[in-house]
Amino acid sequence: MGINSNRVENLECRETVLTIPAEAMPAPPQPEVEIHKVCLPPKQTTFQKLKHKLSEVFFPDDPLHRFKNQTWLRKVLLGLQFLFPVFQWGPDYNLALFKSDIVSGLTIASLAIPQGISYAKLANLPPIIGLYSSFVPPLIYSILGSSRHLAVGPVSIASLVMGSMITEAVSYNEHPTLYLKLAFTATFFAGVFQASLGLLRLGFVIDFLSKATLVGFMAGAAVIVSLQQLKGLLGIAHFTTKMQFIPVMSSVFHRKDEWSWQTIVLGFIFLLFLLGTRHISIKKPKLFWISAAAPLTSVILSTILVFLLRTKFPGISVIGNLPKGVNPPSLNMLYFTGPQLALAIKTGIITGVLSLTEGIAVGRTFAGLKNYQVDGNKEMMAIGFMNMAGSCSSCYVTTGSFSRSAVNYNAGAQTAVSNVVMSAAVLITLLFLMPLFHYTPNFILAAIIITAVIGLIDYQAACRLWKVDKLDFVACVCSFFGVLFISVPLGLAIAVGVSVFKILLHVTRPNTMVLGNISGTHIFQNLDRYRDASRVASFLILAIESPIYFANSTYLQERILRWVREEEERIKSTDDSPLKCVILDMTAVTSIDTSGIETVCELRKILMQKSLQFVLANPGGNVMEKLYKSKALEQFEFNGLYLSVGEAVNDISSLWKRLP
């Protein structure tokens, strides 16, 4: 008999219950099909379940596995290596590696010095702060970081966001001390937030900044940053502090009387030079050193040129005096009370998330090229502690820069010592070379920033988004235009909102489909996708590709009943065999809650009223356990629960044939 009762067992399941001939399948005669029990998962206590769940959520990589079966001395050593990755590669460090790191460190220093000065100006901070931020943070990262190629320092996006958010409330020109306090405090909170994510293993928080969101955000930020640099390229003295497209362009054309033709000519000559060297390095990666050396070369040449022409063209704006010496302590400048504290915290969190996303992405990119692992949680802690230390030593938010890291990689960096070499070069600059930057023109800083951020405009990625996922493209466009016309933080918030809406849409409106049998097999696949798949007479086989939660249970009930109605209408119009059974394939249903269980039971009642049998196929362990505990399985004990769709069709068809 094809009876499938008492199919659920608490204890071990025997593999096979009974054997049914496969002649009922709509296919050529095949070997006998075995009907298997659907087993419950092994019994676990609530504590065991909670422990397993927390382990899967927070420790998917099992970071403590290396400590198992080790002596206490070995555990101490492994603990030091875990907390301070420098102990992993330090014992094997040699002169050959040091030679490679010196070359790469000096190469990225030639890029970091002009970029540090430029990015500080982008954040509306004194240029010297950019050099301070290229000295202390790389030293901290070289001890705590797990990437061999990440070059640490100020970056354009974090500088832009910090400058735009703080400037909305406080002007540096009017309140320089308060502005610096807010910048250092925001950096401190950015570090606390980043380190907390790493310590608590909450890195999935930054995953809400999807690839689509970042493509649009960075492109919009790059356009705004480039337009802001027209102040330096045109020689405008009085320029808007706003970071939106319309106010910036309005300021450019309303201040035409301040345009300086000498600044324009020199600025665009050097801009074309920098863009040309960048193009050469992109076309021929082996010539990476050309674009790496171009910024410092431009600074040197433009400084000499302006110095020689200072009497003939006194109107060219220059940096001016920069103080000599190492970073002064700034712990006393951290701002923990007052009306602007909320602004500092908000700025810190937003810049912290952005810089963390960029730093980890860059680190993983180059780790993949060299086939080694970068621990995301360690990177969060390293970048976080680096920024906390930086906030106490006159630095603002820093992270791994893609342009500097690419140069570091191409220059042959082997370990994080390249960051130490870069810091040493910056230290020498701070101690002895500061007076040489007095006549460095502002137009060269603008040209360096434009050259650096133009690479953030990835139109090819936007085209791919349009081809692959239209909703991702909408998030990208919203982010781009939000940054361009509203504001940097609001543009980012809009894009994140669109991404969250996309998630909610997928959760509340999951995919459902009708399955058919592929001729000559026991495989059932989507009828719309596979032409070889055909309907099974008297059966409607449905599949759900989602957990069944309170958020989608009502929709799923309505959609399944609609499938049933449409199938009945199709049968009526084609005069096929009447519908007798609805099979729900639950292979892709990873979880179910109480609302979902009620939906399943309600569906069974509704279908029974229509004289239709309702069958569940291949429910997962978690789903089975909840159905069992809720006693919903009692309704499915007799020919209502199967391990696969094929077994369900065979067993039920066989039973129908044996019934009078």
C-alpha positions in Angstrom: 0.0 0.0 0.0 1.2 3.5 -0.7 0.3 4.8 2.8 2.6 7.3 4.3 1.5 7.6 7.9 3.5 8.4 11.1 6.2 9.9 8.9 7.7 12.1 11.6 10.1 10.6 14.2 11.9 12.2 17.1 14.7 9.7 17.2 17.0 8.4 14.5 15.1 7.8 11.2 15.5 4.6 9.2 16.5 5.5 5.7 13.6 3.8 3.9 10.1 3.1 5.0 8.6 1.3 1.9 9.0 1.0 -1.8 6.6 2.2 -4.4 6.7 1.4 -8.2 7.5 4.5 -10.2 4.8 3.8 -12.9 2.7 6.6 -11.6 5.2 9.2 -12.8 4.4 11.0 -16.1 7.6 9.5 -17.7 9.0 6.2 -19.1 9.2 3.3 -16.6 12.0 3.8 -14.1 13.5 1.9 -11.2 11.5 1.7 -8.0 11.4 5.0 -6.0 12.1 4.8 -2.3 9.8 6.7 0.1 11.8 8.1 3.0 10.9 9.5 6.3 11.1 13.2 7.0 13.2 13.5 10.2 13.2 16.0 12.9 16.6 17.6 13.8 18.4 16.2 16.9 17.1 17.4 20.2 18.8 20.4 21.6 18.3 22.5 24.8 17.4 26.1 24.5 20.9 27.0 25.7 22.5 24.8 23.0 20.3 26.5 20.3 21.1 30.0 21.6 24.8 29.1 21.7 24.7 27.8 18.1 22.8 30.8 16.8 25.1 33.3 18.5 28.1 31.4 17.1 26.7 31.5 13.6 25.9 35.2 13.8 29.0 36.6 15.5 31.6 33.9 15.0 31.0 32.4 11.5 34.8 32.0 11.0 35.4 30.3 14.4 38.3 32.6 15.4 39.3 30.4 18.4 39.8 27.2 16.4 43.5 27.7 16.4 43.7 27.6 20.2 42.3 24.0 20.4 44.6 21.3 21.6 47.5 23.7 22.2 49.9 24.1 25.2 49.4 27.2 27.3 52.7 28.7 26.0 51.5 28.2 22.4 48.1 29.7 23.3 49.9 32.9 24.6 51.8 33.2 21.4 48.7 32.6 19.3 46.9 35.2 21.4 49.6 37.8 20.7 49.5 37.0 17.0 45.7 37.2 17.0 45.7 40.7 18.7 48.8 42.0 17.0 49.3 40.6 13.5 52.8 42.0 13.5 53.8 39.0 15.6 52.8 36.7 12.7 55.2 38.1 10.1 57.7 39.8 12.4 59.8 36.7 13.3 60.3 35.9 9.6 61.1 39.4 8.5 64.5 39.8 6.7 66.6 42.2 4.8 65.2 41.3 1.4 61.6 42.1 2.6 62.9 45.4 4.1 64.4 46.5 0.8 61.1 46.0 -0.9 59.2 47.8 1.9 61.7 50.8 1.8 61.1 51.3 -1.9 57.3 51.0 -1.6 57.2 53.2 1.5 59.2 56.0 -0.1 57.0 55.8 -3.2 53.7 56.1 -1.3 55.2 58.9 0.8 55.8 60.9 -2.4 52.0 60.6 -3.0 50.9 60.8 0.7 52.5 64.2 1.4 50.8 66.2 -1.3 47.5 64.3 -0.9 47.6 64.8 2.8 47.9 68.6 2.4 45.2 68.6 -0.2 42.6 66.4 1.6 43.0 68.5 4.8 42.0 71.5 2.7 39.0 69.5 1.4 37.9 69.0 5.0 38.3 72.7 5.6 41.2 71.9 8.0 44.7 73.5 8.1 47.0 71.7 5.6 49.3 70.6 8.4 46.6 68.4 9.9 46.8 66.3 6.7 50.5 65.7 7.3 49.9 64.9 11.0 47.3 62.4 9.8 49.8 60.7 7.5 52.3 60.2 10.4 50.7 58.7 13.5 47.8 56.5 12.1 50.1 54.5 9.8 52.3 53.6 12.7 49.4 52.3 14.7 48.0 50.3 11.8 51.4 48.6 11.1 51.1 47.0 14.5 47.4 46.1 14.5 46.4 45.8 10.9 46.3 42.5 9.0 46.7 43.8 5.5 50.2 43.8 3.9 49.4 46.4 1.3 47.0 48.8 2.8 48.5 52.4 2.7 46.8 54.4 5.5 46.1 58.1 5.5 43.4 60.8 4.8 41.0 60.0 2.0 38.8 62.2 -0.2 35.3 60.9 0.7 35.8 61.0 4.5 37.4 64.4 4.2 34.5 65.7 2.1 31.8 64.3 4.4 33.5 65.7 7.6 34.1 69.1 6.0 30.5 69.4 4.7 28.8 68.2 7.9 30.8 70.4 10.3 30.8 73.4 8.1 27.0 73.4 8.1 27.0 74.3 11.8 30.5 75.9 12.4 32.7 77.9 10.1 36.4 77.4 10.4 37.1 81.0 9.5 34.9 82.3 12.2 35.5 79.7 14.9 38.8 77.8 14.1 39.3 76.4 17.6 35.7 75.0 17.8 36.0 73.6 14.3 39.2 71.7 15.2 37.6 70.4 18.4 34.6 69.1 16.5 36.9 67.5 13.9 39.1 65.7 16.5 36.0 64.7 18.5 34.3 63.3 15.4 37.5 61.3 14.7 37.4 60.0 18.2 33.8 58.8 17.9 34.5 57.4 14.4 37.3 55.3 16.0 35.1 54.2 18.9 32.3 53.2 16.5 34.7 51.3 14.3 36.5 49.5 17.1 33.2 48.6 18.7 32.0 47.0 15.5 35.1 44.9 15.4 35.1 43.9 19.1 31.4 43.0 19.1 31.8 41.4 15.6 29.0 43.5 14.1 30.6 44.0 10.8 27.4 43.2 9.0 26.2 46.7 9.9 28.3 48.2 7.1 26.8 45.8 4.6 23.8 48.1 4.4 26.1 50.3 2.3 25.6 48.2 -0.8 27.8 48.3 -3.9 25.1 50.2 -5.8 24.8 52.8 -3.0 28.6 53.3 -2.9 28.9 53.6 -6.7 26.4 56.4 -6.8 27.6 58.1 -3.6 31.2 58.2 -4.7 30.4 59.4 -8.2 28.3 62.2 -6.7 30.9 63.1 -4.1 33.6 63.1 -6.8 31.6 65.6 -8.9 31.0 67.9 -6.0 34.6 67.7 -4.8 35.8 68.5 -8.3 33.5 71.5 -8.6 34.6 72.8 -5.2 38.2 72.8 -6.5 37.2 75.4 -9.1 37.9 77.9 -6.3 41.6 77.0 -6.4 41.8 76.5 -10.1 40.1 79.9 -10.9 41.7 81.8 -8.1 38.4 82.8 -6.5 38.9 84.2 -3.0 35.3 84.3 -1.8 33.6 81.0 -2.5 30.6 79.2 -1.1 31.0 76.7 1.7 27.9 74.7 0.6 28.4 71.3 -1.0 25.5 71.3 -3.5 25.7 71.6 -7.3 23.6 74.7 -7.7 25.2 76.9 -5.0 28.7 75.9 -6.2 28.0 76.7 -9.8 26.3 79.9 -8.8 29.3 80.9 -6.8 31.6 80.2 -9.7 29.8 82.5 -12.2 28.8 85.2 -9.7 32.5 85.6 -8.8 33.8 86.0 -12.3 35.4 89.3 -11.3 37.8 87.3 -9.0 39.0 84.9 -11.7 42.8 85.1 -12.1 44.0 84.2 -15.6 47.5 83.4 -14.3 46.0 80.9 -11.8 43.8 79.5 -14.5 46.6 78.9 -17.0 49.0 77.4 -14.5 46.3 75.4 -12.8 45.0 73.7 -15.9 48.5 73.0 -17.2 49.3 71.1 -14.1 45.9 69.4 -14.1 46.4 68.2 -17.6 49.9 67.0 -16.6 48.5 65.0 -13.7 45.6 63.5 -15.7 48.0 62.6 -18.4 50.3 60.7 -16.0 47.3 59.0 -14.5 46.2 57.9 -18.0 49.6 56.5 -18.8 49.7 54.4 -15.6 46.2 53.0 -16.3 47.2 52.0 -19.8 50.6 50.6 -18.7 50.5 49.4 -15.1 54.2 48.8 -15.1 54.6 52.6 -15.3 52.7 53.1 -12.1 55.6 55.1 -10.7 54.8 57.9 -13.1 51.4 58.7 -11.6 52.8 58.1 -8.1 55.6 60.6 -8.5 53.5 63.1 -10.4 51.8 64.9 -7.4 55.0 65.5 -5.5 56.8 66.5 -8.8 53.9 69.0 -9.5 54.1 70.4 -6.0 57.9 71.0 -6.3 57.7 72.5 -9.8 54.7 74.7 -9.1 56.2 75.9 -5.8 59.5 76.9 -7.6 57.5 78.5 -10.4 55.4 80.6 -8.0 58.4 81.6 -6.0 60.2 82.8 -9.1 57.1 84.7 -10.3 56.0 86.0 -6.9 56.8 89.7 -7.7 55.3 89.6 -11.2 52.2 87.7 -10.3 51.5 88.4 -6.6 47.8 87.4 -6.9 48.4 83.7 -7.0 47.1 82.2 -3.7 49.6 80.1 -1.8 49.5 77.8 1.3 51.6 80.1 3.5 53.5 79.2 6.6 53.2 75.7 8.0 54.5 75.0 11.5 57.4 72.7 11.9 57.5 69.8 14.4 55.6 66.6 15.2 52.0 66.2 16.1 51.0 68.2 19.1 48.7 66.4 21.6 45.0 67.2 21.2 43.4 65.2 24.0 42.5 68.4 25.7 40.6 69.5 22.6 38.1 66.6 22.6 34.6 68.0 22.9 32.4 65.9 25.2 30.0 68.5 26.5 28.2 71.4 24.7 25.5 72.0 22.1 27.6 70.6 19.2 28.3 67.2 20.7 25.5 65.5 18.8 27.0 66.9 15.5 30.4 65.5 16.4 28.9 62.1 17.1 26.8 62.0 13.9 29.8 63.1 11.8 32.0 60.5 13.5 29.6 57.7 12.8 28.9 58.6 9.2 32.6 59.2 8.4 33.5 56.1 10.4 31.2 53.8 8.4 32.4 55.3 5.0 36.1 55.1 5.9 35.6 51.6 7.3 33.8 50.4 4.2 36.6 51.8 1.9 39.4 50.5 4.1 38.2 46.9 4.3 37.2 46.8 0.6 40.7 48.0 -0.4 42.4 45.6 2.0 40.4 42.6 0.7 41.0 43.6 -2.9 44.8 43.4 -2.6 44.7 40.4 -0.3 42.8 38.5 -3.0 45.5 39.4 -5.5 48.2 37.9 -3.3 46.1 35.0 -2.0 46.0 35.8 1.7 43.2 36.5 4.2 42.3 39.8 5.7 40.3 39.5 8.9 37.4 42.0 8.7 36.9 42.3 12.4 40.6 42.8 13.0 40.6 45.5 10.4 37.7 47.3 12.1 39.6 47.2 15.4 42.8 48.3 13.8 41.2 51.3 11.9 39.2 52.2 15.0 42.1 52.2 17.5 44.1 54.1 14.8 41.5 56.8 14.7 41.1 57.0 18.4 44.9 57.4 18.8 44.9 59.9 15.9 42.2 62.1 17.6 44.5 62.5 20.5 47.5 63.6 18.3 45.9 66.3 16.1 44.8 63.9 13.3 41.4 63.5 11.6 39.7 60.5 10.1 42.0 58.2 8.2 41.6 54.8 6.5 43.1 52.8 3.7 43.4 54.8 0.5 42.8 52.9 -2.8 45.2 55.1 -4.8 48.0 54.9 -2.3 47.4 51.2 -1.7 47.5 50.5 -5.4 50.9 52.3 -5.6 52.1 50.4 -2.6 51.1 47.1 -4.2 52.7 47.9 -7.5 55.9 49.2 -5.8 56.4 45.7 -4.3 55.3 46.2 -0.7 55.7 42.9 1.3 54.5 43.9 4.8 53.0 46.8 6.8 56.6 48.1 7.3 56.0 50.2 4.2 53.6 52.3 6.3 56.4 52.8 8.9 58.7 53.9 6.1 56.1 56.3 4.8 55.6 57.7 8.4 59.3 58.2 8.7 59.4 60.2 5.5 56.5 62.3 6.7 58.3 62.8 10.0 61.4 64.1 8.2 59.1 66.5 6.2 57.4 67.7 9.4 60.7 68.3 11.2 62.8 69.9 8.4 60.9 70.6 5.2 57.9 72.6 6.2 59.3 76.0 5.2 59.7 74.7 1.6 55.8 74.5 1.3 55.3 78.2 1.9 54.9 79.1 -1.8 53.0 76.0 -2.7 50.1 77.3 -4.7 46.5 76.3 -3.9 45.8 75.6 -7.5 48.1 72.6 -7.4 46.3 71.2 -4.4 43.0 71.6 -6.3 44.5 69.8 -9.3 45.8 66.9 -7.1 42.3 66.5 -5.5 40.5 66.5 -8.9 43.0 63.9 -10.3 42.5 61.7 -7.2 38.7 61.8 -7.1 38.0 61.5 -10.8 38.7 57.8 -10.5 35.8 57.4 -8.2 33.4 58.0 -11.1 32.7 54.4 -12.2 30.3 54.7 -15.1 30.9 51.1 -16.2 29.7 49.8 -12.8 26.5 52.0 -13.2 25.9 50.4 -16.6 26.3 46.9 -15.2 23.8 47.8 -12.5 21.3 48.8 -15.1 21.8 45.5 -17.0 21.7 43.2 -13.9 19.4 44.8 -11.3 17.2 47.9 -12.0 16.5 48.4 -8.3 20.2 48.6 -7.6 20.5 51.1 -10.4 17.7 53.2 -8.8 19.6 53.2 -5.5 22.8 54.2 -7.4 21.0 57.1 -9.1 19.2 58.3 -5.9 22.6 58.3 -4.2 24.2 60.2 -7.0 21.6 63.0 -7.4 21.0 63.1 -3.6 24.6 64.0 -3.0 24.7 66.3 -6.0 21.6 68.4 -5.3 20.6 67.9 -1.6 23.6 67.2 0.6 26.2 64.5 1.2 24.7 62.9 4.3 21.1 63.1 3.1 22.1 61.7 -0.3 23.7 58.8 1.5 20.7 58.4 3.7 18.3 58.3 0.7 20.5 55.6 -1.0 20.5 53.5 2.1 16.8 53.9 2.4 16.3 52.7 -1.2 18.6 49.7 -0.4 16.6 48.8 2.7 13.3 49.2 0.7 14.7 46.7 -1.7 15.4 44.2 1.1 11.9 44.7 2.5 10.5 44.2 -0.9 12.2 40.9 -1.3 11.2 39.8 2.2 7.5 40.8 1.9 7.1 39.8 -1.7 9.1 36.6 -2.1 9.3 34.6 -5.3 6.8 31.8 -5.9 6.7 29.5 -8.9 5.0 26.5 -10.5 7.1 23.4 -10.9 6.9 20.7 -13.6 8.6 17.4 -14.1 11.5 17.1 -16.5 10.7 14.1 -18.7 12.6 10.9 -17.8 13.7 12.1 -14.4 12.5 12.7 -10.9 13.6 16.3 -11.1 11.0 19.1 -10.8 11.9 22.7 -12.0 10.3 26.0 -12.9 7.9 25.6 -15.8 8.7 29.1 -17.1 12.4 28.4 -17.0 12.7 24.9 -18.4 11.0 24.0 -21.6 11.5 20.3 -21.0 9.4 20.6 -17.8 5.8 19.5 -18.0 2.8 19.7 -15.6 1.9 16.5 -13.7 -1.8 15.6 -14.2 -4.0 16.4 -11.2 -1.1 18.0 -9.3 -0.2 21.7 -8.7 3.4 21.8 -7.5 4.4 25.2 -6.0 7.8 26.4 -4.6 8.6 29.3 -2.3 12.1 30.9 -2.3 12.0 32.6 1.0 11.4 32.1 4.8 7.8 32.3 5.8 7.5 35.2 8.2 4.8 37.5 9.6 5.9 40.1 6.9 5.0 37.8 4.0 2.6 35.2 5.3 -0.5 37.0 4.2 1.0 37.6 0.7 2.0 34.0 0.3 -1.4 32.8 1.3 -3.1 35.1 -1.2 -0.5 34.2 -3.9 -0.9 30.4 -3.4 -4.7 30.6 -3.6 -4.3 32.6 -6.8 -2.1 29.9 -8.3 -4.8 27.4 -7.4 -7.5 29.5 -9.0 -5.5 30.1 -12.1 -4.7 26.4 -12.4 -8.4 25.5 -12.1 -9.3 28.0 -14.8 -6.6 26.6 -17.0 -7.8 23.0 -16.5 -11.4 24.1 -17.2 -10.3 25.8 -20.5 -8.1 22.9 -21.7 -10.3 20.1 -20.3 -7.4 18.4 -18.5 -7.6 16.1 -15.6 -9.2 17.8 -12.5 -6.9 19.2 -9.8 -6.7 16.9 -6.8 -3.5 17.8 -4.9 -1.4 20.9 -4.2 2.3 20.2 -3.3 4.3 22.9 -1.6 8.1 22.5 -2.1 9.7 24.0 1.0 13.3 23.3 0.0 14.1 27.0 -0.1 12.1 27.9 3.1 14.9 28.3 5.6 12.8 29.4 8.5 9.2 29.9 9.6 7.5 31.8 12.5 4.2 31.4 14.2 2.4 33.6 11.6 3.9 31.3 8.9 2.7 28.2 10.7 -0.8 29.6 11.0 -0.7 30.4 7.2 0.2 26.8 6.4 -2.6 25.5 8.6 -5.1 28.0 7.1 -4.1 27.0 3.6 -4.7 23.4 4.4 -8.2 24.1 5.7 -9.1 26.3 2.7 -7.9 23.7 0.2 -9.7 20.9 2.1 -12.9 22.8 1.6 -12.1 22.7 -2.1 -11.6 19.0 -1.8 -7.9 19.4 -2.6 -5.1 17.6 -0.8 -2.3 19.8 0.6 1.2 18.3 0.9 4.5 19.7 2.2 7.7 18.5 0.5 11.2 18.6 2.0 10.8 21.1 4.9 14.1 22.1 6.5 15.2 21.1 10.0 14.3 24.4 11.6 10.9 24.5 9.9 10.2 20.8 10.8 11.0 21.5 14.5 8.6 24.5 14.7 5.8 22.6 12.8 6.3 19.7 15.2 6.2 21.8 18.4 3.2 23.8 17.2 1.4 20.4 16.6 0.8 21.5 13.0 2.4 18.3 11.8 -0.5 16.3 13.2 -2.6 17.6 10.3 -0.1 16.3 7.8 0.6 12.8 9.2 -1.4 10.9 6.6 0.1 11.4 3.1 0.9 15.0 3.9 4.6 15.2 4.4 7.4 13.9 2.0 11.1 14.2 1.6 10.9 15.3 -2.0 8.4 16.3 -4.6 9.1 13.2 -6.7 8.3 10.9 -3.8 5.1 12.8 -3.0 3.9 12.5 -6.6 4.8 8.8 -6.8 3.2 7.9 -3.4 0.0 9.9 -3.9 -0.5 8.7 -7.5 0.0 5.2 -6.4 -2.6 5.6 -3.6 -5.1 7.1 -6.0 -4.8 4.0 -8.3 -5.4 1.7 -5.4 -8.5 3.5 -4.1 -11.9 2.2 -5.4 
